[in-house]
Amino acid sequence: MSNSTEDKRIGSIKHAEVLSVLGAGVLGAGLALLAPAALAPHVYWLIGVGTAVHGLGMTVKHRLEREQRVQPDWEHMLFGACWLALMFLMAALLLGFVVRS
């Protein structure tokens, strides 16, 4: 397989992964809207666990891919930006939890 063909295949896989994650997020939001009163007491835990699981999965995937091939700079930047966003989210959650208590 030529390098160009391999790059296109990897790009297609990345697009599919993003689409899958986006769909899971929309599905989760829809399910949460079905029972907002029942889920409201658990909102901080649900978001915290979701953030932790996403961060773990993202990190494991990044490490595995790094062992298989040289990653383009944009993948490293996206990985770092995602972790930065997760840290801001967790800080906002902790602040909201402390203020709420």
Distance bins in CASP14 RR format, pairs under 12 A and 6 or more apart:
PFRMAT RR
TARGET T0000
AUTHOR 0000-0000-0000
RMODE 2
METHOD distances of the structure
MODEL  1
1 7 0 0 0 0 1 0 0 0 0 0 0
1 8 0 0 0 0 1 0 0 0 0 0 0
1 9 1 0 0 1 0 0 0 0 0 0 0
1 10 0 0 0 0 0 1 0 0 0 0 0
2 8 0 0 0 0 1 0 0 0 0 0 0
2 9 0 0 0 0 0 1 0 0 0 0 0
3 9 0 0 0 0 0 1 0 0 0 0 0
3 10 0 0 0 0 0 1 0 0 0 0 0
3 69 0 0 0 0 0 1 0 0 0 0 0
3 70 0 0 0 0 0 1 0 0 0 0 0
4 10 0 0 0 0 0 1 0 0 0 0 0
4 11 0 0 0 0 0 1 0 0 0 0 0
5 11 0 0 0 0 0 1 0 0 0 0 0
5 12 0 0 0 0 0 1 0 0 0 0 0
6 12 0 0 0 0 0 1 0 0 0 0 0
6 13 0 0 0 0 0 1 0 0 0 0 0
6 68 0 0 0 0 0 1 0 0 0 0 0
6 69 0 0 0 0 1 0 0 0 0 0 0
6 70 0 0 0 0 0 1 0 0 0 0 0
7 13 0 0 0 0 0 1 0 0 0 0 0
7 14 0 0 0 0 0 1 0 0 0 0 0
7 69 0 0 0 0 0 1 0 0 0 0 0
7 70 0 0 0 0 0 1 0 0 0 0 0
7 71 0 0 0 0 0 1 0 0 0 0 0
7 72 0 0 0 0 1 0 0 0 0 0 0
8 14 0 0 0 0 0 1 0 0 0 0 0
8 15 0 0 0 0 0 1 0 0 0 0 0
9 15 0 0 0 0 0 1 0 0 0 0 0
9 16 0 0 0 0 0 1 0 0 0 0 0
9 69 0 0 0 0 0 1 0 0 0 0 0
10 16 0 0 0 0 0 1 0 0 0 0 0
10 17 0 0 0 0 0 1 0 0 0 0 0
10 65 0 0 0 0 1 0 0 0 0 0 0
10 68 0 0 0 0 1 0 0 0 0 0 0
10 69 1 0 0 1 0 0 0 0 0 0 0
10 70 0 0 0 0 0 1 0 0 0 0 0
10 71 0 0 0 0 1 0 0 0 0 0 0
10 72 0 0 0 0 1 0 0 0 0 0 0
10 75 0 0 0 0 1 0 0 0 0 0 0
11 17 0 0 0 0 1 0 0 0 0 0 0
11 18 0 0 0 0 1 0 0 0 0 0 0
11 19 0 0 0 0 0 1 0 0 0 0 0
11 65 0 0 0 0 0 1 0 0 0 0 0
11 69 0 0 0 0 0 1 0 0 0 0 0
11 71 0 0 0 0 0 1 0 0 0 0 0
11 72 0 0 0 0 1 0 0 0 0 0 0
11 74 0 0 0 0 0 1 0 0 0 0 0
11 75 0 0 0 0 0 1 0 0 0 0 0
12 18 0 0 0 0 0 1 0 0 0 0 0
12 19 0 0 0 0 0 1 0 0 0 0 0
13 19 0 0 0 0 0 1 0 0 0 0 0
13 20 0 0 0 0 0 1 0 0 0 0 0
13 61 0 0 0 0 0 1 0 0 0 0 0
13 65 0 0 0 0 1 0 0 0 0 0 0
13 68 0 0 0 0 0 1 0 0 0 0 0
13 69 0 0 0 0 0 1 0 0 0 0 0
13 75 0 0 0 0 0 1 0 0 0 0 0
14 20 0 0 0 0 0 1 0 0 0 0 0
14 21 0 0 0 0 0 1 0 0 0 0 0
14 61 0 0 0 0 0 1 0 0 0 0 0
14 65 0 0 0 0 1 0 0 0 0 0 0
14 71 0 0 0 0 0 1 0 0 0 0 0
14 72 0 0 0 0 0 1 0 0 0 0 0
14 74 0 0 0 0 1 0 0 0 0 0 0
14 75 0 0 0 0 1 0 0 0 0 0 0
14 78 0 0 0 0 1 0 0 0 0 0 0
15 21 0 0 0 0 0 1 0 0 0 0 0
15 22 0 0 0 0 0 1 0 0 0 0 0
16 22 0 0 0 0 0 1 0 0 0 0 0
16 23 0 0 0 0 0 1 0 0 0 0 0
17 23 0 0 0 0 0 1 0 0 0 0 0
17 24 0 0 0 0 0 1 0 0 0 0 0
17 57 0 0 0 0 0 1 0 0 0 0 0
17 58 0 0 0 0 0 1 0 0 0 0 0
17 61 0 0 0 0 1 0 0 0 0 0 0
17 62 0 0 0 0 0 1 0 0 0 0 0
17 65 0 0 0 0 0 1 0 0 0 0 0
17 75 0 0 0 0 0 1 0 0 0 0 0
17 78 0 0 0 0 0 1 0 0 0 0 0
18 24 0 0 0 0 0 1 0 0 0 0 0
18 25 0 0 0 0 0 1 0 0 0 0 0
18 58 0 0 0 0 0 1 0 0 0 0 0
18 78 0 0 0 0 1 0 0 0 0 0 0
18 82 0 0 0 0 0 1 0 0 0 0 0
19 25 0 0 0 0 0 1 0 0 0 0 0
19 26 0 0 0 0 0 1 0 0 0 0 0
20 26 0 0 0 0 0 1 0 0 0 0 0
20 27 0 0 0 0 0 1 0 0 0 0 0
21 27 0 0 0 0 0 1 0 0 0 0 0
21 28 0 0 0 0 0 1 0 0 0 0 0
21 50 0 0 0 0 0 1 0 0 0 0 0
21 53 0 0 0 0 0 1 0 0 0 0 0
21 54 0 0 0 0 1 0 0 0 0 0 0
21 55 0 0 0 0 0 1 0 0 0 0 0
21 57 0 0 0 0 0 1 0 0 0 0 0
21 58 0 0 0 0 1 0 0 0 0 0 0
21 61 0 0 0 0 0 1 0 0 0 0 0
21 82 0 0 0 0 0 1 0 0 0 0 0
22 28 0 0 0 0 0 1 0 0 0 0 0
22 29 0 0 0 0 0 1 0 0 0 0 0
23 29 0 0 0 0 1 0 0 0 0 0 0
23 30 0 0 0 0 0 1 0 0 0 0 0
23 31 0 0 0 0 0 1 0 0 0 0 0
24 30 0 0 0 0 0 1 0 0 0 0 0
24 31 0 0 0 0 0 1 0 0 0 0 0
24 50 0 0 0 0 0 1 0 0 0 0 0
24 53 0 0 0 0 0 1 0 0 0 0 0
24 54 0 0 0 0 1 0 0 0 0 0 0
25 31 0 0 0 0 1 0 0 0 0 0 0
25 32 0 0 0 0 1 0 0 0 0 0 0
25 33 0 0 0 0 0 1 0 0 0 0 0
25 47 0 0 0 0 0 1 0 0 0 0 0
25 50 0 0 0 0 0 1 0 0 0 0 0
25 54 0 0 0 0 1 0 0 0 0 0 0
26 32 0 0 0 0 0 1 0 0 0 0 0
26 33 0 0 0 0 0 1 0 0 0 0 0
27 33 0 0 0 0 0 1 0 0 0 0 0
27 34 0 0 0 0 0 1 0 0 0 0 0
28 34 0 0 0 0 1 0 0 0 0 0 0
28 35 0 0 0 0 0 1 0 0 0 0 0
28 39 0 0 0 0 0 1 0 0 0 0 0
28 46 0 0 0 0 1 0 0 0 0 0 0
28 47 0 0 0 0 0 1 0 0 0 0 0
28 50 0 0 0 0 0 1 0 0 0 0 0
29 36 0 0 0 0 0 1 0 0 0 0 0
29 39 0 0 0 0 0 1 0 0 0 0 0
29 46 0 0 0 0 0 1 0 0 0 0 0
29 47 0 0 0 0 0 1 0 0 0 0 0
30 36 0 0 0 0 0 1 0 0 0 0 0
30 39 0 0 0 0 0 1 0 0 0 0 0
31 38 0 0 0 0 0 1 0 0 0 0 0
31 39 0 0 0 0 1 0 0 0 0 0 0
31 46 0 0 0 0 0 1 0 0 0 0 0
32 38 0 0 0 0 1 0 0 0 0 0 0
32 39 1 0 1 0 0 0 0 0 0 0 0
32 40 0 0 0 0 1 0 0 0 0 0 0
32 42 0 0 0 0 0 1 0 0 0 0 0
32 43 0 0 0 0 1 0 0 0 0 0 0
32 46 1 0 0 1 0 0 0 0 0 0 0
32 47 0 0 0 0 0 1 0 0 0 0 0
33 39 0 0 0 0 1 0 0 0 0 0 0
33 40 0 0 0 0 0 1 0 0 0 0 0
35 41 0 0 0 0 0 1 0 0 0 0 0
35 42 0 0 0 0 0 1 0 0 0 0 0
35 43 0 0 0 0 0 1 0 0 0 0 0
35 46 0 0 0 0 0 1 0 0 0 0 0
36 42 0 0 0 0 0 1 0 0 0 0 0
36 43 0 0 0 0 1 0 0 0 0 0 0
36 46 0 0 0 0 0 1 0 0 0 0 0
37 43 0 0 0 0 0 1 0 0 0 0 0
38 46 0 0 0 0 0 1 0 0 0 0 0
39 45 0 0 0 0 1 0 0 0 0 0 0
39 46 1 0 0 1 0 0 0 0 0 0 0
39 47 0 0 0 0 0 1 0 0 0 0 0
40 46 0 0 0 0 0 1 0 0 0 0 0
40 47 0 0 0 0 0 1 0 0 0 0 0
40 100 0 0 0 0 0 1 0 0 0 0 0
41 100 0 0 0 0 0 1 0 0 0 0 0
42 48 0 0 0 0 0 1 0 0 0 0 0
42 49 0 0 0 0 1 0 0 0 0 0 0
42 50 0 0 0 0 0 1 0 0 0 0 0
43 49 0 0 0 0 0 1 0 0 0 0 0
43 50 0 0 0 0 0 1 0 0 0 0 0
43 93 0 0 0 0 1 0 0 0 0 0 0
43 96 0 0 0 0 0 1 0 0 0 0 0
43 97 0 0 0 0 1 0 0 0 0 0 0
43 100 0 0 0 0 1 0 0 0 0 0 0
44 50 0 0 0 0 0 1 0 0 0 0 0
44 51 0 0 0 0 0 1 0 0 0 0 0
44 89 0 0 0 0 0 1 0 0 0 0 0
44 90 0 0 0 0 0 1 0 0 0 0 0
44 92 0 0 0 0 0 1 0 0 0 0 0
44 93 1 0 1 0 0 0 0 0 0 0 0
44 94 0 0 0 0 1 0 0 0 0 0 0
44 95 0 0 0 0 0 1 0 0 0 0 0
44 96 1 0 0 1 0 0 0 0 0 0 0
44 97 1 0 1 0 0 0 0 0 0 0 0
44 98 0 0 0 0 0 1 0 0 0 0 0
44 99 0 0 0 0 0 1 0 0 0 0 0
44 100 0 0 0 0 1 0 0 0 0 0 0
44 101 0 0 0 0 0 1 0 0 0 0 0
45 51 0 0 0 0 0 1 0 0 0 0 0
45 52 0 0 0 0 0 1 0 0 0 0 0
45 93 0 0 0 0 1 0 0 0 0 0 0
45 97 0 0 0 0 1 0 0 0 0 0 0
46 52 0 0 0 0 0 1 0 0 0 0 0
46 53 0 0 0 0 0 1 0 0 0 0 0
46 93 0 0 0 0 0 1 0 0 0 0 0
47 53 0 0 0 0 0 1 0 0 0 0 0
47 54 0 0 0 0 0 1 0 0 0 0 0
47 86 0 0 0 0 0 1 0 0 0 0 0
47 89 1 0 0 1 0 0 0 0 0 0 0
47 90 0 0 0 0 1 0 0 0 0 0 0
47 92 0 0 0 0 1 0 0 0 0 0 0
47 93 1 0 1 0 0 0 0 0 0 0 0
47 94 0 0 0 0 0 1 0 0 0 0 0
47 96 0 0 0 0 0 1 0 0 0 0 0
47 97 0 0 0 0 0 1 0 0 0 0 0
48 54 0 0 0 0 1 0 0 0 0 0 0
48 55 0 0 0 0 0 1 0 0 0 0 0
48 56 0 0 0 0 0 1 0 0 0 0 0
48 86 0 0 0 0 1 0 0 0 0 0 0
48 89 0 0 0 0 1 0 0 0 0 0 0
48 90 1 0 0 1 0 0 0 0 0 0 0
48 91 0 0 0 0 0 1 0 0 0 0 0
48 92 0 0 0 0 0 1 0 0 0 0 0
48 93 1 0 0 1 0 0 0 0 0 0 0
48 94 0 0 0 0 1 0 0 0 0 0 0
48 97 0 0 0 0 1 0 0 0 0 0 0
49 55 0 0 0 0 0 1 0 0 0 0 0
49 56 0 0 0 0 0 1 0 0 0 0 0
49 90 0 0 0 0 0 1 0 0 0 0 0
49 93 0 0 0 0 0 1 0 0 0 0 0
50 56 0 0 0 0 1 0 0 0 0 0 0
50 57 0 0 0 0 0 1 0 0 0 0 0
50 58 0 0 0 0 0 1 0 0 0 0 0
50 86 0 0 0 0 1 0 0 0 0 0 0
50 89 0 0 0 0 0 1 0 0 0 0 0
50 90 0 0 0 0 0 1 0 0 0 0 0
50 93 0 0 0 0 0 1 0 0 0 0 0
51 57 0 0 0 0 0 1 0 0 0 0 0
51 58 0 0 0 0 0 1 0 0 0 0 0
51 82 0 0 0 0 0 1 0 0 0 0 0
51 83 0 0 0 0 0 1 0 0 0 0 0
51 85 0 0 0 0 1 0 0 0 0 0 0
51 86 1 0 1 0 0 0 0 0 0 0 0
51 87 0 0 0 0 1 0 0 0 0 0 0
51 88 0 0 0 0 0 1 0 0 0 0 0
51 89 1 0 0 1 0 0 0 0 0 0 0
51 90 1 0 0 1 0 0 0 0 0 0 0
51 91 0 0 0 0 0 1 0 0 0 0 0
51 92 0 0 0 0 0 1 0 0 0 0 0
51 93 1 0 0 1 0 0 0 0 0 0 0
51 94 0 0 0 0 0 1 0 0 0 0 0
52 58 0 0 0 0 0 1 0 0 0 0 0
52 59 0 0 0 0 0 1 0 0 0 0 0
52 86 0 0 0 0 1 0 0 0 0 0 0
52 89 0 0 0 0 0 1 0 0 0 0 0
52 90 0 0 0 0 1 0 0 0 0 0 0
52 93 0 0 0 0 0 1 0 0 0 0 0
53 59 0 0 0 0 0 1 0 0 0 0 0
53 60 0 0 0 0 0 1 0 0 0 0 0
53 86 0 0 0 0 0 1 0 0 0 0 0
54 60 0 0 0 0 0 1 0 0 0 0 0
54 61 0 0 0 0 0 1 0 0 0 0 0
54 82 0 0 0 0 1 0 0 0 0 0 0
54 83 0 0 0 0 0 1 0 0 0 0 0
54 85 0 0 0 0 0 1 0 0 0 0 0
54 86 1 0 0 1 0 0 0 0 0 0 0
54 89 0 0 0 0 0 1 0 0 0 0 0
54 90 0 0 0 0 0 1 0 0 0 0 0
55 61 0 0 0 0 1 0 0 0 0 0 0
55 62 0 0 0 0 1 0 0 0 0 0 0
55 63 0 0 0 0 0 1 0 0 0 0 0
55 79 0 0 0 0 1 0 0 0 0 0 0
55 80 0 0 0 0 0 1 0 0 0 0 0
55 82 1 0 0 1 0 0 0 0 0 0 0
55 83 1 0 0 1 0 0 0 0 0 0 0
55 85 0 0 0 0 0 1 0 0 0 0 0
55 86 1 0 0 1 0 0 0 0 0 0 0
55 87 0 0 0 0 0 1 0 0 0 0 0
55 89 0 0 0 0 0 1 0 0 0 0 0
55 90 0 0 0 0 0 1 0 0 0 0 0
56 62 0 0 0 0 0 1 0 0 0 0 0
56 63 0 0 0 0 0 1 0 0 0 0 0
56 83 0 0 0 0 0 1 0 0 0 0 0
56 86 0 0 0 0 0 1 0 0 0 0 0
57 63 0 0 0 0 1 0 0 0 0 0 0
57 64 0 0 0 0 1 0 0 0 0 0 0
57 65 0 0 0 0 0 1 0 0 0 0 0
57 79 0 0 0 0 0 1 0 0 0 0 0
57 82 0 0 0 0 0 1 0 0 0 0 0
57 83 0 0 0 0 0 1 0 0 0 0 0
57 86 0 0 0 0 0 1 0 0 0 0 0
58 64 0 0 0 0 0 1 0 0 0 0 0
58 65 0 0 0 0 0 1 0 0 0 0 0
58 75 0 0 0 0 0 1 0 0 0 0 0
58 78 0 0 0 0 1 0 0 0 0 0 0
58 79 1 0 0 1 0 0 0 0 0 0 0
58 80 0 0 0 0 1 0 0 0 0 0 0
58 81 0 0 0 0 0 1 0 0 0 0 0
58 82 1 0 0 1 0 0 0 0 0 0 0
58 83 1 0 0 1 0 0 0 0 0 0 0
58 85 0 0 0 0 0 1 0 0 0 0 0
58 86 0 0 0 0 1 0 0 0 0 0 0
59 65 0 0 0 0 0 1 0 0 0 0 0
59 66 0 0 0 0 0 1 0 0 0 0 0
59 79 0 0 0 0 1 0 0 0 0 0 0
59 80 0 0 0 0 0 1 0 0 0 0 0
59 82 0 0 0 0 1 0 0 0 0 0 0
59 83 0 0 0 0 1 0 0 0 0 0 0
59 86 0 0 0 0 0 1 0 0 0 0 0
60 66 0 0 0 0 0 1 0 0 0 0 0
60 67 0 0 0 0 0 1 0 0 0 0 0
60 79 0 0 0 0 0 1 0 0 0 0 0
61 67 0 0 0 0 0 1 0 0 0 0 0
61 68 0 0 0 0 0 1 0 0 0 0 0
61 71 0 0 0 0 0 1 0 0 0 0 0
61 75 0 0 0 0 0 1 0 0 0 0 0
61 78 0 0 0 0 0 1 0 0 0 0 0
61 79 0 0 0 0 1 0 0 0 0 0 0
61 82 0 0 0 0 0 1 0 0 0 0 0
62 68 0 0 0 0 0 1 0 0 0 0 0
62 69 0 0 0 0 0 1 0 0 0 0 0
62 71 1 0 0 1 0 0 0 0 0 0 0
62 75 1 0 0 1 0 0 0 0 0 0 0
62 76 0 0 0 0 1 0 0 0 0 0 0
62 77 0 0 0 0 0 1 0 0 0 0 0
62 78 0 0 0 0 1 0 0 0 0 0 0
62 79 1 0 1 0 0 0 0 0 0 0 0
62 80 0 0 0 0 1 0 0 0 0 0 0
62 82 0 0 0 0 1 0 0 0 0 0 0
62 83 0 0 0 0 1 0 0 0 0 0 0
63 71 0 0 0 0 0 1 0 0 0 0 0
63 79 0 0 0 0 0 1 0 0 0 0 0
64 71 0 0 0 0 0 1 0 0 0 0 0
65 71 1 0 0 1 0 0 0 0 0 0 0
65 72 0 0 0 0 0 1 0 0 0 0 0
65 75 1 0 0 1 0 0 0 0 0 0 0
65 76 0 0 0 0 0 1 0 0 0 0 0
65 78 0 0 0 0 0 1 0 0 0 0 0
65 79 0 0 0 0 1 0 0 0 0 0 0
66 72 0 0 0 0 0 1 0 0 0 0 0
66 75 0 0 0 0 1 0 0 0 0 0 0
66 76 0 0 0 0 1 0 0 0 0 0 0
66 79 0 0 0 0 1 0 0 0 0 0 0
69 75 0 0 0 0 0 1 0 0 0 0 0
70 76 0 0 0 0 0 1 0 0 0 0 0
71 77 0 0 0 0 0 1 0 0 0 0 0
71 78 0 0 0 0 1 0 0 0 0 0 0
71 79 0 0 0 0 1 0 0 0 0 0 0
71 80 0 0 0 0 0 1 0 0 0 0 0
72 78 0 0 0 0 1 0 0 0 0 0 0
72 79 0 0 0 0 0 1 0 0 0 0 0
73 79 0 0 0 0 0 1 0 0 0 0 0
73 80 0 0 0 0 0 1 0 0 0 0 0
74 80 0 0 0 0 0 1 0 0 0 0 0
74 81 0 0 0 0 0 1 0 0 0 0 0
75 81 0 0 0 0 0 1 0 0 0 0 0
75 82 0 0 0 0 0 1 0 0 0 0 0
76 82 0 0 0 0 0 1 0 0 0 0 0
76 83 0 0 0 0 0 1 0 0 0 0 0
77 83 0 0 0 0 0 1 0 0 0 0 0
77 84 0 0 0 0 0 1 0 0 0 0 0
78 84 0 0 0 0 0 1 0 0 0 0 0
78 85 0 0 0 0 0 1 0 0 0 0 0
79 85 0 0 0 0 0 1 0 0 0 0 0
79 86 0 0 0 0 0 1 0 0 0 0 0
80 86 0 0 0 0 1 0 0 0 0 0 0
80 87 0 0 0 0 1 0 0 0 0 0 0
81 87 0 0 0 0 0 1 0 0 0 0 0
81 88 0 0 0 0 0 1 0 0 0 0 0
82 88 0 0 0 0 0 1 0 0 0 0 0
82 89 0 0 0 0 0 1 0 0 0 0 0
83 89 0 0 0 0 0 1 0 0 0 0 0
83 90 0 0 0 0 0 1 0 0 0 0 0
84 90 0 0 0 0 0 1 0 0 0 0 0
84 91 0 0 0 0 0 1 0 0 0 0 0
85 91 0 0 0 0 0 1 0 0 0 0 0
85 92 0 0 0 0 0 1 0 0 0 0 0
86 92 0 0 0 0 0 1 0 0 0 0 0
86 93 0 0 0 0 0 1 0 0 0 0 0
87 93 0 0 0 0 0 1 0 0 0 0 0
87 94 0 0 0 0 0 1 0 0 0 0 0
88 94 0 0 0 0 0 1 0 0 0 0 0
88 95 0 0 0 0 0 1 0 0 0 0 0
89 95 0 0 0 0 0 1 0 0 0 0 0
89 96 0 0 0 0 0 1 0 0 0 0 0
90 96 0 0 0 0 0 1 0 0 0 0 0
90 97 0 0 0 0 0 1 0 0 0 0 0
91 97 0 0 0 0 0 1 0 0 0 0 0
91 98 0 0 0 0 0 1 0 0 0 0 0
92 98 0 0 0 0 0 1 0 0 0 0 0
92 99 0 0 0 0 0 1 0 0 0 0 0
93 99 0 0 0 0 0 1 0 0 0 0 0
93 100 0 0 0 0 0 1 0 0 0 0 0
94 100 0 0 0 0 0 1 0 0 0 0 0
94 101 0 0 0 0 0 1 0 0 0 0 0
95 101 0 0 0 0 0 1 0 0 0 0 0
END
